[in-house]
Amino acid sequence: NKALLDLSGLESLSTIGGDIEINYNFALALLGMHQLNRVEDDFIIYNNHTLCTLLAEEFRDQILAGEGIGGTSTITDNKTCPAP
């Protein structure tokens, strides 16, 4: 999805009963799913040219601090941004 800027429309989502895979969203800069605390299967975020890897890692850590991730976790080939 070349025009998707954020996932704020999914703000109330708390659980995903399968995989979450966010990839090839070239304009995606924000995730915005602050209520998500469980992914039943794999967590995959890759090849999003505007999304900072640090944000993807913080998102993963948010879920891990909640009910967790049931499968593998992969974050790769996103934007490298300096730490704040």
C-alpha positions in Angstrom: 0.0 0.0 0.0 2.0 2.9 -1.3 -0.2 5.7 0.3 -0.8 4.3 3.8 0.7 6.8 6.3 -0.3 5.1 9.6 -2.5 2.4 11.2 -4.3 4.7 13.6 -7.7 3.3 12.4 -6.8 0.1 14.2 -6.3 1.9 17.6 -8.8 -0.3 19.6 -7.4 -3.6 18.3 -6.1 -5.6 21.3 -5.5 -9.1 20.0 -4.7 -10.6 16.6 -5.6 -14.2 16.4 -3.0 -15.1 13.8 0.0 -13.4 12.2 0.6 -9.7 11.9 2.7 -8.9 8.8 3.3 -5.3 7.8 5.5 -4.9 4.7 6.0 -2.9 1.6 4.2 0.2 2.9 6.5 2.8 1.5 4.8 5.8 3.1 4.0 4.2 6.5 5.7 6.2 9.2 3.5 5.5 12.3 1.9 2.3 13.6 -0.5 3.7 16.2 -1.9 0.4 17.6 -1.3 1.3 21.2 -3.9 -1.2 22.6 -2.4 -4.2 20.8 -1.0 -6.6 23.4 -1.3 -10.1 21.9 -0.3 -11.7 18.5 -1.2 -15.4 18.4 1.3 -16.3 15.7 4.2 -14.5 13.9 5.0 -10.8 14.2 6.7 -9.6 11.0 7.5 -6.0 10.0 9.8 -5.5 7.0 10.6 -3.4 4.0 8.7 -0.2 5.1 11.0 2.6 3.8 9.6 5.4 6.0 9.0 3.4 9.2 11.8 3.6 11.7 13.1 0.3 12.9 13.1 1.7 16.4 9.3 2.3 16.2 8.8 -1.3 15.0 10.9 -2.6 17.9 9.0 -0.5 20.4 5.7 -1.9 19.0 7.1 -5.4 19.4 8.2 -4.7 22.9 4.7 -3.3 23.8 3.2 -6.6 22.7 5.8 -8.6 24.5 5.1 -6.6 27.7 1.4 -7.5 27.3 0.3 -11.0 26.5 3.1 -11.6 24.1 3.7 -13.1 20.6 3.0 -16.7 20.0 5.3 -17.2 17.1 8.5 -15.7 15.7 9.3 -12.0 15.6 11.0 -10.5 12.6 11.9 -6.9 12.0 14.1 -6.1 9.1 14.8 -3.7 6.2 12.9 -0.7 7.6 14.3 2.8 7.9 17.3 3.3 10.2 16.7 6.3 12.4 18.8 7.7 15.2 17.7 7.0 18.8 16.0 10.0 20.4 
